[in-house]
Amino acid sequence: MNESTAIETTARSLAIGQGPQQNWVLSPLQDGIFIIAAPLIVLAVAVLVFARYGAAEATALIIVAHIVMTVAHHLPTFIRVYGDVDLFRRFKWSFVMGPVIPMAFSIGVLVYLNAHDYAVENFLYLYILLALWDPWHFLRQHYGFMRIYDRPNVAPRGVASKMDLWLCALWFVHIMLSSGAWLPGLLQDMYVNAHVEAALSVSARAINALAILSGAAACMMTIAYGIYIAWCWRQGYFVSIAKLTLLVVTFGVMYLTYTPNAWIQALAPGWSFKVGFAAVGIVHMTQYLAIVWRYNRSLAANPERTRSGLFRFWHGAKPKTRAGHAIAWLFAGLYVAVCLAYGDIVTTQHEGRWVMSVLLAVGFTSTLMHYYFDGFIWKVRHRQNSEALIMAPTGQASNQISGQVKESTSWWNTAVRMTAARMFVRQLVYFGVPMTLLTVGAMAAWRVQDGGYVEHMYRAQALAQQGEQSAAEDEARTAYAAMNKQLPFSAKMAELEPTAAREAELAFLIYNQSLYQHIVMPQLAGQSANVRTIAAHRDRIRQAIEVLSSAMARGTSLAHAGRERMTEEDAQRVIESWERSVR
């Protein structure tokens, strides 16, 4: 349906007293399944997986599925980018030059890691950049679907779009801050992998205050939005039930699965923020596959905008007959299968360092390009997008009534054209600067990287038993230095995210750091423990007992780095041992 046809259809509807019809991406039924109700469907499946396999195995299955599907939904972006002739001509150098810097930078980092025999997993420090971009990307996709469903609304576009965006943004910010895990996890990655010590300057009180303020702002915005919807209703403007349902379902499921609450624990004991984030991420993938499939099928019907060959063959089945519908569904299934295969190949782990290096570079570049390309190819105000999604121009009904027709914006007259050299320089700054800054911090972390203080403690004990006293003392000093460095960070993380695992880790660190400070290190210096140092050590043991008891009371997993198999029984035996030492 082109623009003139859409306007004529609206004119006929107005003439016979009909209001504008709801715009759909696929169809009412398919949108309901793959877009609007998708969060509820995925949540129900995740809860069933928890009931069937238990918390530990279910968590692993859901997170793996999310990782594969996340990479899988990058492929439709590239299919669209390189299959849409009109789009590719307009943004040619963005698409051609875009992958060059991230891929070249990734290869350089991985060659360095392999040459110095560092673990290739150290490359994941660059994923901090993706972790910072991902929430914005998710928010923009949800906002985009709201604008698609609200397309028939003839309220002033500036008002309508801002009301949708602010409502989405405020609830999204509030839920992420209230999760209690997202920001601490990000700060931990920055500290451990990129040597960025921002975590030490953030307080739990400040995060809680921001969560409360954002919640209050979100509630106030919800009231304002309700007033706006009522105003649209009184003015006779179109009110999209699909948009409102998507809004409530998405943020309702996000709040249930991201934030600590008794409801989700009753449904799926052992549920965590990571599981909720993965489940909603799977929803993001199903929604994206749906809209790109719809878009590409529309393009395939327009020979002037698509490449001949595989693209047109794959997306061009005409469902006018029963056989046509069957063929269309067959190719849709193939489309999903190919995307999943891409995600599986890129995320599969291999023994070979160089194979993993290639896959890590491809995975990072794929994700970064998906975020980057989506930032400018999916603006629904562009005429080319609205045509491919069978969307009438914004405000068409009101414009038709007044006898004026406003043409939708086109990407041909909004974006600044650039030469290849200028685009390269721009992307060098856009991608190169943040990646370089992260790399400088990461290299500092690599130089001091080790297995943590626990590994050095065990190594010192083993060397002492073997009679290698000098080497044992060196390991003990290294362990003590690692403890002193890690203690303020572990205390801060337990403050920011007071989980059983973090408190258990802190309790052991408090005990061991005190043991080394008051007993081991003085002995290595040839000094004997005195009444003062012993009393100080006992005070710290009591503190460790209190922290570990608090961790046990939370009733969740106590396992942490260095003690991955720790159980409640193990913790109880440790507490009893510590209590005997302070009597």
Beta strands, then each sheet from edge to edge (+ up, - down):
end
